[in-house]
Amino acid sequence: MESIVGNERHIDHRHKPKFKLIFLDGIDFAIVTGSTQQWDELAKAISEYGKQKKIYLSAAPQCPFPDKWLSSAIETGHFDYIWVQFYNNPPCQYNGNTENLKTYWNKWIGTKAGQVFLGLPAAPEAAGSGYISPNVLISEVLPFINGSSKYGGVMIWSKFYDKGYSTAIKAHV
């Protein structure tokens, strides 16, 4: 673990690296395939190691609740942030009305995660489905989710597609 997070006392200074030393201060769990096993154990181990120097833990679960791969890890209570993907997931994304999204938002804020971010596509072409116009987000969604003590903000996918979306919502987030 120490070699992963870059604890300086374990660096072999006899070999000069060809790059500048960097130190990791956070890890994001973005798991969408594979096994559901041991992500909780990894989160616990990283958190325990982080008692020496804070290591932030975040996760990017899909919005169907509970997340198929990360639910046991998130429920450890060690995650500082979760960026929930409320797109490409018809059961819980915006589909012309906000009810499904609001229902699932309420489920996500009930987790043991520190802060919850609403993950949205920056443009219709950024995702297969789930795009919310800035006007609908500002008038119907943000007033609802802003009331949660776990509300962390909005995560936008992706910068490449953001042609004014973040600017349009920034003052309301």
N, C-alpha and C positions, 0 to 999 in steps of 0.2 A: 504494500500500500504506500509506503513512504516514497518509493521510487516513482510512483504514479503522480503523487501530488507535489513532489519536488521539495522535500525537506532538505534544506541546504546542508545540514550536518552529515548527510549521507551521500553527498556528491563527491566523486573521485576527482579531485582537482589536478591530478597528475596528467590528465588528458584534457587538452584544451579543445572545447567544442568549436565547431565551425559556425555556430549560431549563438545568439544571445540567450542567456539563461532566462527561462520564464518559470513562473510558479502558478500553479493552478489554484483558483480559489472557489471553484464551483463545478458541479457536474450536473448535466441535464440527462434525464432518462427519457429517451424518445423511442420507445419499444412498440412496434406494431406487428411483429411476427415472432415466431419462435416459441420458446418455453415461457410459461408463467412462473416457473420456479426460481426461487432464490433471489429475486429482485429485492424482496423485503430484507433478506439477510445482508445483501450488499449495502442497502440504504442504512441499516443499523451500523455496519462496520465503518462506513464513511463518516457517519455522524459521530461515532465514538472517537475516531481518529481526529475529527474536526474539533474536539474539545481542546486540543493543543493550539490550533489556529483555525478559525472559522472556515468551514468549507460549505458553501451554499449548495443545497440540493433543490433541483427543480425537476418537473416531469411534464411531458406533453401527451396526456391521455386523449383518447377519442371521447366524444361526448356521450355515447351510450353508457349508461351507468348500471353497475360498476364497470370500470374499464377491464376488458378481458385480460390484459397482461399486467397492468400496474396496480390494480386495486389493493392487493395485500401490501405492496410497498408503500403506497400512499397512506394507508391506514396505520403505518408505524408511527406517524406523527413527526417524522424527521424531515419532511419536505417544506422548504421555505415558500416555494411558489409552485403552482401548477398552471400550465398554459393549456386550457381545454380547447380542443379542436371542434368548434361548433360549425363545421362545414364538411362536405362529403360524407355526411352521416344523416340520412333522411329522418330517422326517428326523433332526432333532437335538434335539428338545425332549423333555421328560418325557411319557411316554405310558402310565403305569402301572408302568413300571420305569425305572431310571436309566441303563441301559447306553448308549443312544444319546447322551444328554446327556454322560456321562463320556467317551465316545469323541471327541466333538466338542470338549469342553473341552480335551482333550489336544492337539488340533490347534491350537486358538486360542492356547494358551500357548507354542506353538512359533513364533509370529510374532515380528517384531522390535518389537512394541509394548512399552511400559514395563510397565504393569499392566493386567490383564484383569479385568473385572467381569462377574459372572453376572447377566444381565438377565432378570427374571421378572415375571409379572403379580401384582399385589397381591391379586387375587381372581379367581375363575373368570370373572366378567363383565367383567373388565378386558381380556381378550383372547379370541380365538376358540378358542385351544387352548394347552396347555402349562402350565397352572396346577399348581403343586406345593404340597401342604399344608405348613404350617410343620413339622409332625412329620417328614415325609419329608425335607424339606430339611435339618433339623437332624440327623437320624439317618443318612441315606444319602448326601446330596450334599456338605454342608459338610465332613465329615471327609475326603472324597476331594479336594476342590479346595483346601482350606486348606493342603495340603502343598506347593503350588506356590509358588515364589519370585515368580511374577508375579501371584499372587492379590491383587486389589485390594479386593474386597468384593462386595456384592450391590447391584444397581441394581433398583429396584422401579418398575413402571409400574402405575398412576399414583397420585399422592397422593390424587386424588379417590376412588379405590377402596380405599385403604388404611384399613381399619376395624379395625386391630389386628395386621396382618401384620408390619409392621416392628417393633412392640413385641415380638411373639412370637419373632422371630429375632435381635433386636439383641444379646443377650448371647452368641450363638453365632457371630456374623459376625466 
